[in-house]
């Protein structure tokens, strides 16, 4: 089992719709969770992070965390073509060294 | 407040040469992480360093690769005797501490081995 799993996509949504991106993790003791956006040929850019169960909202983005289910998601409301990118889920490990472990990313396409 | 700085942005090396990648963390950050990314793939953890210490090098190949983060100056990822399979984007990230804090990435170094 991979430490952090994401569906590779592509996930296609029409402009203006809600995009829902999902991520599961294996380390039950993980405490902090991050979403990054990466455009092709560019470096990852932090969107938001969450560490408490429930929802955290920032503009059009909402991160949701369910530690019991070991599940974290990112909702993008009113999706725009400029949101088309790969979204990387990262978990900060607790077993030893606190490194950031990334999933392989979900490619999102927002269709105009 | 400058972000994470990596240089060079692009590096071309012939097989057998050495590649040296540099990373200066954000101001106030003392934790540095190196990742490798192949085209259309995710970020693979390589090494985690604090000033003068290697905390976790579980993702580093045992041979040819080394990393350091000296008391003064940038973190260095060194690849000796490069091979074509080393061609990839290498990203550095930094964070302020080992707690619940976010990491910020540099622009990356694209290494091409010819």
gemmi code that builds the backbone of each chain (N, CA, C; Angstrom):
import gemmi

chains = {
    "A": [
        ("UNK", (0.843, -1.204, 0.000), (0.000, 0.000, 0.000), (0.873, 1.246, 0.000)),
        ("UNK", (0.564, 2.178, -0.921), (1.316, 3.416, -0.973), (0.986, 4.243, 0.253)),
        ("UNK", (1.948, 5.082, 0.656), (1.729, 5.911, 1.839), (0.670, 6.971, 1.603)),
        ("UNK", (0.670, 7.552, 0.416), (-0.315, 8.581, 0.064), (-0.841, 8.233, -1.323)),
        ("UNK", (-2.142, 8.079, -1.445), (-2.717, 7.646, -2.720), (-3.680, 8.690, -3.269)),
        ("UNK", (-3.550, 8.927, -4.563), (-4.465, 9.816, -5.277), (-4.816, 9.169, -6.602)),
        ("UNK", (-5.999, 9.457, -7.082), (-6.385, 9.043, -8.423), (-5.666, 9.945, -9.414)),
        ("UNK", (-4.984, 9.339, -10.392), (-4.152, 10.147, -11.294), (-4.959, 10.995, -12.271)),
        ("UNK", (-6.228, 10.608, -12.481), (-7.060, 11.370, -13.414), (-6.734, 11.044, -14.866)),
        ("UNK", (-7.048, 11.933, -15.827), (-7.486, 13.296, -15.545), (-8.939, 13.388, -15.089)),
        ("UNK", (-9.177, 14.368, -14.219), (-10.510, 14.708, -13.791), (-10.950, 15.909, -14.600)),
        ("UNK", (-12.005, 15.747, -15.374), (-12.486, 16.833, -16.214), (-13.783, 17.379, -15.648)),
        ("UNK", (-13.836, 18.686, -15.472), (-15.052, 19.342, -14.991), (-15.319, 20.558, -15.869)),
        ("UNK", (-16.585, 20.923, -16.046), (-16.878, 22.125, -16.831), (-16.604, 23.378, -16.005)),
        ("UNK", (-16.329, 24.452, -16.706), (-16.099, 25.736, -16.042), (-17.283, 26.093, -15.165)),
        ("UNK", (-16.984, 26.552, -13.950), (-18.036, 26.941, -13.022), (-18.484, 25.825, -12.091)),
        ("UNK", (-18.091, 24.606, -12.368), (-18.499, 23.467, -11.540), (-17.567, 23.332, -10.332)),
        ("UNK", (-17.946, 22.407, -9.457), (-17.095, 22.087, -8.300), (-16.203, 20.897, -8.655)),
        ("UNK", (-14.915, 21.058, -8.442), (-13.975, 19.948, -8.635), (-13.665, 19.342, -7.276)),
        ("UNK", (-13.714, 18.030, -7.193), (-13.464, 17.331, -5.928), (-12.273, 16.399, -6.099)),
        ("UNK", (-11.239, 16.651, -5.324), (-10.003, 15.877, -5.413), (-9.802, 15.131, -4.096)),
        ("UNK", (-9.428, 13.871, -4.195), (-9.377, 13.021, -3.013), (-7.998, 12.432, -2.787)),
        ("UNK", (-7.757, 12.095, -1.521), (-6.443, 11.590, -1.134), (-6.625, 10.703, 0.099)),
        ("UNK", (-6.003, 9.544, 0.108), (-5.984, 8.710, 1.301), (-4.542, 8.473, 1.726)),
        ("UNK", (-4.355, 8.215, 3.014), (-3.006, 8.036, 3.537), (-2.990, 6.852, 4.485)),
        ("UNK", (-1.819, 6.286, 4.664), (-1.733, 5.040, 5.421), (-1.271, 5.227, 6.872)),
        ("UNK", (-0.514, 6.289, 7.149), (0.008, 6.484, 8.505), (-1.052, 7.127, 9.392)),
        ("UNK", (-1.644, 6.330, 10.254), (-2.749, 6.817, 11.080), (-2.320, 7.941, 12.016)),
        ("UNK", (-1.039, 8.011, 12.323), (-0.555, 9.045, 13.224), (-0.243, 10.374, 12.548)),
        ("UNK", (-0.432, 10.482, 11.245), (-0.137, 11.723, 10.533), (-0.970, 12.861, 11.093)),
        ("UNK", (-0.347, 14.035, 11.141), (-1.022, 15.153, 11.806), (-1.287, 16.346, 10.909)),
        ("UNK", (-0.561, 16.492, 9.828), (-0.773, 17.666, 8.988), (-0.777, 17.252, 7.519)),
        ("UNK", (-1.630, 17.968, 6.765), (-1.960, 17.555, 5.406), (-1.978, 18.791, 4.523)),
        ("UNK", (-1.448, 18.633, 3.320), (-1.197, 19.793, 2.475), (-1.683, 19.517, 1.060)),
        ("UNK", (-2.165, 20.563, 0.414), (-2.490, 20.504, -1.003), (-1.609, 21.493, -1.748)),
        ("UNK", (-0.977, 20.981, -2.805), (-0.154, 21.805, -3.682), (-0.715, 21.731, -5.093)),
        ("UNK", (-0.542, 22.795, -5.819), (-0.900, 22.840, -7.231), (0.393, 22.934, -8.031)),
        ("UNK", (0.479, 22.160, -9.102), (1.669, 22.195, -9.944), (1.255, 22.301, -11.407)),
        ("UNK", (1.619, 23.408, -12.019), (1.424, 23.564, -13.453), (2.562, 22.858, -14.171)),
        ("UNK", (2.287, 22.430, -15.385), (3.263, 21.681, -16.159), (4.575, 22.458, -16.298)),
        ("UNK", (5.668, 21.836, -15.915), (6.981, 22.465, -16.033), (7.322, 23.448, -14.935)),
        ("UNK", (6.433, 23.563, -13.938), (6.660, 24.514, -12.849), (6.825, 23.771, -11.533)),
        ("UNK", (7.114, 24.517, -10.488), (7.299, 23.910, -9.166), (5.975, 23.869, -8.414)),
        ("UNK", (5.854, 23.000, -7.436), (4.615, 22.940, -6.635), (4.400, 24.226, -5.849)),
        ("UNK", (3.139, 24.622, -5.806), (2.748, 25.847, -5.102), (1.732, 25.469, -4.036)),
        ("UNK", (1.987, 25.877, -2.806), (1.088, 25.531, -1.706), (-0.261, 26.229, -1.867)),
        ("UNK", (-1.338, 25.452, -1.777), (-2.688, 26.027, -1.809), (-3.190, 26.219, -0.386)),
        ("UNK", (-3.162, 25.139, 0.389), (-3.608, 25.233, 1.772), (-3.202, 23.984, 2.533)),
        ("UNK", (-3.282, 24.076, 3.855), (-3.010, 22.910, 4.668), (-4.068, 22.803, 5.760)),
        ("UNK", (-4.201, 21.614, 6.327), (-5.217, 21.361, 7.341), (-4.665, 20.361, 8.336)),
        ("UNK", (-5.023, 20.506, 9.585), (-4.561, 19.539, 10.574), (-5.651, 19.132, 11.580)),
        ("UNK", (-6.826, 19.784, 11.491), (-7.928, 19.386, 12.371), (-9.028, 18.747, 11.548)),
        ("UNK", (-9.708, 17.772, 12.120), (-10.848, 17.161, 11.454), (-11.879, 18.222, 11.071)),
        ("UNK", (-12.479, 18.050, 9.911), (-13.508, 18.981, 9.481), (-13.094, 19.714, 8.228)),
        ("UNK", (-13.663, 20.881, 8.027), (-13.444, 21.678, 6.823), (-12.629, 22.923, 7.135)),
        ("UNK", (-11.848, 23.315, 6.151), (-11.120, 24.589, 6.222), (-11.278, 25.266, 4.879)),
        ("UNK", (-11.776, 26.493, 4.907), (-12.080, 27.196, 3.662), (-11.114, 28.354, 3.448)),
        ("UNK", (-10.736, 28.550, 2.178), (-9.884, 29.681, 1.812), (-10.267, 30.097, 0.402)),
        ("UNK", (-11.105, 31.110, 0.297), (-11.567, 31.555, -1.013), (-12.384, 30.470, -1.688)),
        ("UNK", (-12.003, 30.103, -2.908), (-12.752, 29.074, -3.635), (-12.355, 27.650, -3.227)),
        ("UNK", (-11.375, 27.530, -2.356), (-10.866, 26.221, -1.959), (-11.366, 25.818, -0.575)),
        ("UNK", (-11.728, 24.534, -0.447), (-12.081, 23.960, 0.848), (-11.346, 22.641, 1.003)),
        ("UNK", (-10.586, 22.526, 2.081), (-9.951, 21.255, 2.413), (-10.793, 20.561, 3.465)),
        ("UNK", (-10.932, 19.255, 3.323), (-11.706, 18.474, 4.268), (-10.831, 17.335, 4.784)),
        ("UNK", (-10.877, 17.121, 6.090), (-10.051, 16.094, 6.699), (-10.903, 15.176, 7.554)),
        ("UNK", (-10.717, 13.877, 7.390), (-11.382, 12.878, 8.213), (-10.299, 11.892, 8.658)),
        ("UNK", (-9.774, 12.093, 9.860), (-8.660, 11.265, 10.330), (-9.097, 9.827, 10.581)),
        ("UNK", (-10.341, 9.640, 10.996), (-10.807, 8.272, 11.262), (-10.785, 7.441, 9.981)),
        ("UNK", (-11.132, 8.060, 8.873), (-11.134, 7.373, 7.581), (-9.815, 7.546, 6.834)),
        ("UNK", (-8.887, 8.330, 7.413), (-7.587, 8.570, 6.777), (-7.768, 9.112, 5.371)),
        ("UNK", (-8.521, 10.186, 5.300), (-8.993, 10.725, 4.041), (-8.936, 12.242, 4.098)),
        ("UNK", (-8.396, 12.830, 3.038), (-8.376, 14.287, 2.941), (-8.782, 14.657, 1.519)),
        ("UNK", (-9.556, 15.717, 1.381), (-10.016, 16.110, 0.060), (-9.862, 17.606, -0.126)),
        ("UNK", (-9.921, 18.003, -1.389), (-9.870, 19.411, -1.766), (-11.022, 19.679, -2.716)),
        ("UNK", (-11.845, 20.656, -2.365), (-12.928, 21.092, -3.242), (-12.555, 22.445, -3.836)),
        ("UNK", (-12.766, 22.562, -5.129), (-12.541, 23.839, -5.804), (-13.881, 24.286, -6.367)),
        ("UNK", (-14.404, 25.374, -5.821), (-15.695, 25.889, -6.293), (-15.473, 26.813, -7.475)),
        ("UNK", (-16.523, 26.930, -8.302), (-16.466, 27.834, -9.459), (-15.163, 27.615, -10.235)),
        ("UNK", (-14.915, 26.400, -10.624), (-13.653, 26.046, -11.302), (-13.428, 26.889, -12.549)),
        ("UNK", (-12.193, 27.301, -12.738), (-11.810, 28.110, -13.880), (-10.786, 27.355, -14.732)),
        ("UNK", (-10.713, 27.661, -16.014), (-9.686, 27.004, -16.848), (-8.279, 27.159, -16.277)),
        ("UNK", (-8.037, 28.277, -15.583), (-6.720, 28.488, -14.983), (-6.432, 27.549, -13.808)),
        ("UNK", (-7.464, 26.844, -13.347), (-7.261, 25.848, -12.288), (-6.728, 24.531, -12.849)),
        ("UNK", (-6.701, 24.407, -14.164), (-6.207, 23.182, -14.787), (-4.732, 22.995, -14.447)),
        ("UNK", (-4.453, 21.921, -13.735), (-3.102, 21.671, -13.228), (-3.108, 20.287, -12.572)),
        ("UNK", (-1.967, 19.893, -12.042), (-1.895, 18.674, -11.226), (-1.924, 19.079, -9.763)),
        ("UNK", (-2.769, 18.414, -8.993), (-2.910, 18.727, -7.575), (-2.278, 17.611, -6.750)),
        ("UNK", (-1.340, 18.000, -5.941), (-0.563, 17.055, -5.138), (-1.005, 17.106, -3.684)),
        ("UNK", (-1.283, 15.959, -3.151), (-1.604, 15.820, -1.738), (-0.320, 15.434, -1.006)),
        ("UNK", (-0.058, 16.056, 0.124), (1.141, 15.731, 0.900), (0.767, 15.532, 2.358)),
        ("UNK", (1.433, 14.594, 2.975), (1.196, 14.277, 4.378), (2.525, 14.399, 5.102)),
        ("UNK", (2.492, 15.040, 6.246), (3.727, 15.136, 7.015), (3.789, 13.940, 7.936)),
        ("UNK", (4.811, 13.121, 7.723), (4.910, 11.878, 8.456), (5.217, 12.086, 9.925)),
        ("UNK", (4.878, 11.107, 10.708), (5.174, 11.152, 12.131), (6.138, 10.050, 12.539)),
        ("UNK", (6.343, 9.099, 11.655), (7.196, 7.966, 12.024), (8.643, 8.336, 11.841)),
        ("UNK", (9.174, 9.007, 12.804), (10.614, 9.248, 12.836), (11.038, 10.645, 12.438)),
        ("UNK", (10.781, 11.034, 11.215), (11.534, 12.193, 10.741), (10.703, 13.342, 10.199)),
        ("UNK", (9.397, 13.231, 10.210), (8.581, 14.386, 9.868), (8.823, 14.906, 8.462)),
        ("UNK", (9.107, 14.031, 7.529), (9.260, 14.495, 6.151), (7.887, 14.571, 5.489)),
        ("UNK", (7.803, 15.319, 4.399), (6.568, 15.469, 3.646), (6.532, 14.359, 2.590)),
        ("UNK", (5.443, 13.595, 2.593), (5.294, 12.488, 1.658), (4.183, 12.846, 0.687)),
        ("UNK", (4.482, 12.748, -0.600), (3.546, 13.189, -1.624), (2.879, 12.024, -2.326)),
        ("UNK", (1.606, 12.254, -2.697), (0.962, 11.367, -3.629), (1.432, 11.690, -5.041)),
        ("UNK", (0.992, 10.884, -5.984), (1.435, 11.079, -7.367), (0.679, 12.185, -8.080)),
        ("UNK", (-0.372, 12.695, -7.437), (-1.078, 13.836, -8.009), (-2.275, 13.447, -8.858)),
        ("UNK", (-3.245, 14.355, -8.893), (-4.420, 14.221, -9.760), (-4.405, 15.353, -10.767)),
        ("UNK", (-4.490, 14.974, -12.032), (-4.527, 16.012, -13.077), (-5.959, 16.484, -13.263)),
        ("UNK", (-6.156, 17.791, -13.128), (-7.472, 18.409, -13.274), (-7.527, 19.193, -14.574)),
        ("UNK", (-8.606, 18.978, -15.323), (-8.850, 19.764, -16.537), (-10.186, 20.467, -16.367)),
        ("UNK", (-10.174, 21.767, -16.459), (-11.400, 22.541, -16.403), (-11.721, 22.981, -17.820)),
        ("UNK", (-12.865, 22.549, -18.308), (-13.231, 22.768, -19.696), (-14.031, 24.049, -19.845)),
        ("UNK", (-13.571, 24.929, -20.718), (-14.243, 26.212, -20.943), (-15.513, 26.028, -21.770)),
    ],
    "B": [
        ("UNK", (10.942, 39.459, 1.155), (11.390, 38.189, 1.734), (11.496, 37.163, 0.610)),
        ("UNK", (12.727, 36.869, 0.252), (12.932, 35.973, -0.870), (12.416, 34.595, -0.527)),
        ("UNK", (11.941, 33.887, -1.538), (11.497, 32.525, -1.360), (12.670, 31.580, -1.400)),
        ("UNK", (12.363, 30.308, -1.624), (13.405, 29.298, -1.730), (14.119, 29.484, -3.074)),
        ("UNK", (15.406, 29.572, -3.021), (16.183, 29.837, -4.240), (16.988, 28.604, -4.618)),
        ("UNK", (16.805, 28.177, -5.858), (17.591, 27.061, -6.359), (18.392, 27.509, -7.572)),
        ("UNK", (19.593, 26.997, -7.667), (20.363, 27.239, -8.886), (21.328, 26.106, -9.124)),
        ("UNK", (21.640, 25.885, -10.398), (21.086, 26.579, -11.547), (19.674, 26.110, -11.862)),
        ("UNK", (18.959, 26.814, -12.689), (17.625, 26.389, -13.102), (17.710, 25.229, -14.088)),
        ("UNK", (18.701, 25.271, -14.922), (18.915, 24.201, -15.900), (20.387, 23.817, -15.864)),
        ("UNK", (20.627, 22.511, -15.929), (21.995, 22.007, -15.866), (22.134, 20.856, -16.840)),
        ("UNK", (23.098, 20.957, -17.708), (23.382, 19.887, -18.668), (24.740, 19.301, -18.319)),
        ("UNK", (24.783, 18.003, -18.174), (26.031, 17.316, -17.865), (26.196, 16.127, -18.789)),
        ("UNK", (27.439, 15.832, -19.126), (27.732, 14.621, -19.883), (27.822, 13.456, -18.912)),
        ("UNK", (27.533, 12.275, -19.415), (27.645, 11.072, -18.590), (29.032, 10.996, -17.942)),
        ("UNK", (29.062, 10.692, -16.664), (30.320, 10.580, -15.949), (30.748, 11.842, -15.222)),
        ("UNK", (30.135, 12.983, -15.559), (30.484, 14.224, -14.861), (29.745, 14.318, -13.532)),
        ("UNK", (30.081, 15.358, -12.786), (29.417, 15.608, -11.515), (28.391, 16.720, -11.677)),
        ("UNK", (27.272, 16.564, -11.000), (26.260, 17.628, -10.963), (26.147, 18.126, -9.523)),
        ("UNK", (26.125, 19.446, -9.391), (26.020, 20.058, -8.067), (24.841, 21.028, -8.085)),
        ("UNK", (23.824, 20.745, -7.267), (22.604, 21.533, -7.220), (22.559, 22.259, -5.876)),
        ("UNK", (22.183, 23.529, -5.930), (22.200, 24.353, -4.714), (20.806, 24.831, -4.342)),
        ("UNK", (20.593, 24.946, -3.052), (19.290, 25.390, -2.535), (19.490, 26.277, -1.320)),
        ("UNK", (18.974, 27.502, -1.404), (18.973, 28.399, -0.246), (17.556, 28.473, 0.280)),
        ("UNK", (17.316, 28.082, 1.522), (15.947, 28.077, 2.048), (15.424, 29.490, 2.264)),
        ("UNK", (14.142, 29.572, 2.508), (13.529, 30.852, 2.847), (14.172, 31.389, 4.120)),
        ("UNK", (14.174, 32.686, 4.268), (14.729, 33.317, 5.457), (14.007, 32.799, 6.692)),
        ("UNK", (14.771, 32.378, 7.679), (14.169, 31.870, 8.904), (13.894, 30.386, 8.887)),
        ("UNK", (14.086, 29.752, 7.748), (13.870, 28.306, 7.645), (15.190, 27.571, 7.813)),
        ("UNK", (15.138, 26.499, 8.595), (16.363, 25.730, 8.810), (16.200, 24.261, 8.433)),
        ("UNK", (15.055, 23.927, 7.813), (14.794, 22.546, 7.420), (14.675, 22.520, 5.907)),
        ("UNK", (15.422, 21.617, 5.286), (15.471, 21.527, 3.824), (15.166, 20.098, 3.382)),
        ("UNK", (14.381, 19.996, 2.330), (13.989, 18.702, 1.784), (14.303, 18.702, 0.291)),
        ("UNK", (14.842, 17.609, -0.201), (15.101, 17.458, -1.631), (14.181, 16.376, -2.199)),
        ("UNK", (13.617, 16.684, -3.370), (12.735, 15.745, -4.066), (13.178, 15.636, -5.512)),
        ("UNK", (12.906, 14.487, -6.107), (13.172, 14.282, -7.535), (11.838, 14.004, -8.217)),
        ("UNK", (11.677, 14.569, -9.404), (10.449, 14.349, -10.156), (10.785, 14.010, -11.599)),
        ("UNK", (10.331, 12.850, -12.036), (10.449, 12.473, -13.437), (9.203, 12.965, -14.166)),
        ("UNK", (9.271, 13.162, -15.485), (8.105, 13.648, -16.239), (6.866, 12.795, -15.975)),
        ("UNK", (5.757, 13.464, -15.732), (4.459, 12.816, -15.516), (4.449, 11.930, -14.269)),
        ("UNK", (5.375, 12.148, -13.356), (5.391, 11.375, -12.113), (5.336, 12.302, -10.911)),
        ("UNK", (5.125, 11.699, -9.742), (5.030, 12.484, -8.514), (6.387, 12.856, -7.976)),
        ("UNK", (6.367, 13.521, -6.834), (7.594, 13.939, -6.157), (8.106, 12.808, -5.279)),
        ("UNK", (9.333, 12.398, -5.546), (9.940, 11.320, -4.766), (10.906, 11.915, -3.746)),
        ("UNK", (10.647, 11.663, -2.488), (11.498, 12.157, -1.423), (12.911, 11.587, -1.547)),
        ("UNK", (13.883, 12.459, -1.358), (15.270, 12.000, -1.377), (15.924, 12.138, 0.002)),
        ("UNK", (15.947, 13.367, 0.529), (16.693, 13.590, 1.765), (16.126, 14.788, 2.497)),
        ("UNK", (16.237, 14.740, 3.826), (15.769, 15.813, 4.709), (16.953, 16.227, 5.584)),
        ("UNK", (17.254, 17.528, 5.576), (18.402, 18.017, 6.319), (18.029, 19.210, 7.188)),
        ("UNK", (18.697, 19.306, 8.299), (18.736, 20.528, 9.087), (20.181, 21.014, 9.028)),
        ("UNK", (20.380, 22.206, 9.509), (21.743, 22.755, 9.484), (22.734, 21.745, 10.072)),
        ("UNK", (23.700, 21.381, 9.262), (24.810, 20.503, 9.627), (24.400, 19.063, 9.954)),
        ("UNK", (23.138, 18.719, 9.738), (22.691, 17.357, 10.044), (21.840, 16.781, 8.922)),
        ("UNK", (22.055, 15.509, 8.628), (21.149, 14.766, 7.760), (20.165, 14.042, 8.661)),
        ("UNK", (18.877, 14.377, 8.519), (17.858, 13.796, 9.384), (17.332, 12.489, 8.809)),
        ("UNK", (17.105, 12.477, 7.500), (16.518, 11.302, 6.847), (17.021, 11.255, 5.420)),
        ("UNK", (17.779, 10.238, 5.084), (18.248, 10.088, 3.704), (17.742, 8.793, 3.104)),
        ("UNK", (16.584, 8.349, 3.558), (16.045, 7.056, 3.140), (15.703, 7.013, 1.649)),
        ("UNK", (15.517, 8.163, 1.013), (15.180, 8.175, -0.395), (16.370, 8.377, -1.318)),
        ("UNK", (17.530, 8.502, -0.759), (18.733, 8.752, -1.561), (19.309, 7.436, -2.064)),
        ("UNK", (19.633, 7.359, -3.350), (20.372, 6.175, -3.818), (21.668, 6.033, -3.018)),
        ("UNK", (22.045, 4.796, -2.773), (23.194, 4.544, -1.890), (24.502, 5.008, -2.509)),
        ("UNK", (24.573, 4.991, -3.812), (25.823, 5.358, -4.474), (25.630, 6.626, -5.297)),
        ("UNK", (26.661, 7.375, -5.406), (26.793, 8.558, -6.274), (26.070, 9.793, -5.766)),
        ("UNK", (25.112, 9.658, -4.886), (24.349, 10.801, -4.409), (24.759, 11.168, -2.983)),
        ("UNK", (24.874, 12.458, -2.737), (25.135, 12.925, -1.380), (24.510, 14.306, -1.212)),
        ("UNK", (24.277, 14.679, 0.040), (23.681, 15.984, 0.319), (24.292, 16.539, 1.584)),
        ("UNK", (24.330, 17.869, 1.641), (24.823, 18.528, 2.832), (24.092, 19.846, 3.013)),
        ("UNK", (24.094, 20.341, 4.225), (23.509, 21.634, 4.557), (24.434, 22.234, 5.613)),
        ("UNK", (25.467, 22.942, 5.171), (26.468, 23.438, 6.114), (25.934, 24.576, 6.977)),
        ("UNK", (26.701, 24.886, 7.996), (26.309, 25.963, 8.909), (26.134, 27.274, 8.148)),
        ("UNK", (27.014, 27.533, 7.216), (26.917, 28.721, 6.375), (26.725, 28.283, 4.929)),
        ("UNK", (25.851, 28.967, 4.220), (25.694, 28.684, 2.805), (24.528, 27.774, 2.502)),
        ("UNK", (24.330, 27.511, 1.205), (23.163, 26.753, 0.785), (23.316, 25.255, 1.022)),
        ("UNK", (22.201, 24.561, 0.897), (22.241, 23.106, 0.870), (22.705, 22.676, -0.523)),
        ("UNK", (23.471, 21.615, -0.572), (24.002, 21.109, -1.842), (23.577, 19.662, -2.020)),
        ("UNK", (23.025, 19.363, -3.193), (22.795, 17.969, -3.597), (23.829, 17.665, -4.668)),
        ("UNK", (24.628, 16.658, -4.437), (25.720, 16.307, -5.348), (25.462, 14.937, -5.951)),
        ("UNK", (25.587, 14.894, -7.272), (25.446, 13.623, -7.980), (26.751, 13.377, -8.729)),
        ("UNK", (27.444, 12.340, -8.349), (28.714, 12.026, -9.009), (28.482, 11.046, -10.158)),
        ("UNK", (29.330, 11.140, -11.146), (29.308, 10.211, -12.292), (27.887, 10.027, -12.823)),
        ("UNK", (27.298, 11.121, -13.245), (25.898, 11.088, -13.662), (25.680, 10.111, -14.809)),
        ("UNK", (24.468, 9.552, -14.804), (24.015, 8.671, -15.890), (22.724, 9.246, -16.433)),
        ("UNK", (22.312, 8.742, -17.622), (21.123, 9.300, -18.273), (19.899, 9.206, -17.369)),
        ("UNK", (19.800, 8.147, -16.559), (18.658, 7.974, -15.667), (18.560, 9.020, -14.577)),
        ("UNK", (19.610, 9.818, -14.388), (19.566, 10.894, -13.396), (18.841, 12.129, -13.937)),
        ("UNK", (18.553, 12.152, -15.225), (17.849, 13.291, -15.814), (16.464, 13.419, -15.189)),
        ("UNK", (16.198, 14.553, -14.603), (14.940, 14.768, -13.885), (14.912, 16.215, -13.415)),
        ("UNK", (13.778, 16.585, -12.830), (13.688, 17.862, -12.125), (13.943, 17.594, -10.648)),
        ("UNK", (14.809, 18.391, -10.054), (15.127, 18.246, -8.636), (14.610, 19.492, -7.920)),
        ("UNK", (13.725, 19.250, -6.968), (13.120, 20.354, -6.223), (13.605, 20.341, -4.782)),
        ("UNK", (13.794, 21.513, -4.285), (14.138, 21.715, -2.891), (12.962, 22.438, -2.226)),
        ("UNK", (12.661, 22.068, -1.000), (11.637, 22.753, -0.217), (12.217, 23.081, 1.151)),
        ("UNK", (11.667, 24.099, 1.780), (12.120, 24.429, 3.136), (10.933, 24.684, 4.047)),
        ("UNK", (11.151, 24.436, 5.326), (10.129, 24.734, 6.323), (10.815, 25.324, 7.552)),
        ("UNK", (9.975, 25.934, 8.399), (10.534, 26.627, 9.562), (10.928, 25.663, 10.680)),
        ("UNK", (10.149, 24.580, 10.797), (10.465, 23.627, 11.859), (9.877, 22.275, 11.508)),
        ("UNK", (9.959, 21.343, 12.424), (9.492, 19.988, 12.143), (8.045, 19.791, 12.587)),
        ("UNK", (7.383, 20.826, 13.049), (6.013, 20.693, 13.521), (5.010, 20.787, 12.396)),
        ("UNK", (3.821, 21.236, 12.775), (2.742, 21.339, 11.793), (2.921, 22.635, 11.008)),
        ("UNK", (3.879, 22.639, 10.115), (4.162, 23.824, 9.309), (4.280, 23.421, 7.857)),
        ("UNK", (4.008, 24.397, 7.003), (4.039, 24.109, 5.584), (5.448, 24.220, 5.028)),
        ("UNK", (5.662, 23.559, 3.904), (6.929, 23.642, 3.193), (6.711, 24.399, 1.889)),
        ("UNK", (7.696, 25.196, 1.528), (7.634, 25.981, 0.299), (8.735, 25.519, -0.638)),
        ("UNK", (8.400, 25.480, -1.927), (9.317, 24.930, -2.908), (10.075, 26.011, -3.674)),
        ("UNK", (11.278, 25.658, -4.067), (12.016, 26.460, -5.020), (11.561, 26.135, -6.433)),
        ("UNK", (12.170, 26.823, -7.412), (11.764, 26.680, -8.798), (12.301, 25.410, -9.441)),
        ("UNK", (13.208, 24.744, -8.753), (13.709, 23.483, -9.270), (14.928, 23.626, -10.157)),
        ("UNK", (15.667, 22.549, -10.270), (16.783, 22.442, -11.222), (16.460, 21.299, -12.165)),
        ("UNK", (16.427, 21.628, -13.462), (16.214, 20.589, -14.466), (17.560, 20.065, -14.923)),
        ("UNK", (17.845, 18.839, -14.573), (19.118, 18.219, -14.941), (18.918, 17.351, -16.177)),
        ("UNK", (19.744, 17.596, -17.152), (19.746, 16.774, -18.361), (21.122, 16.158, -18.510)),
        ("UNK", (21.157, 14.854, -18.624), (22.425, 14.143, -18.824), (22.475, 13.666, -20.278)),
        ("UNK", (23.535, 14.099, -20.967), (23.651, 13.748, -22.397), (24.803, 12.768, -22.609)),
    ],
}
model = gemmi.Model(1)
for chain_id, residues in chains.items():
    chain = gemmi.Chain(chain_id)
    for i, (resn, *xyz) in enumerate(residues, 1):
        res = gemmi.Residue()
        res.name, res.seqid = resn, gemmi.SeqId(i, " ")
        for name, pos in zip(("N", "CA", "C"), xyz):
            atom = gemmi.Atom()
            atom.name, atom.element = name, gemmi.Element(name[0])
            atom.pos, atom.b_iso = gemmi.Position(*pos), 0.0
            res.add_atom(atom)
        chain.add_residue(res)
    model.add_chain(chain)
structure = gemmi.Structure()
structure.add_model(model)
structure.setup_entities()
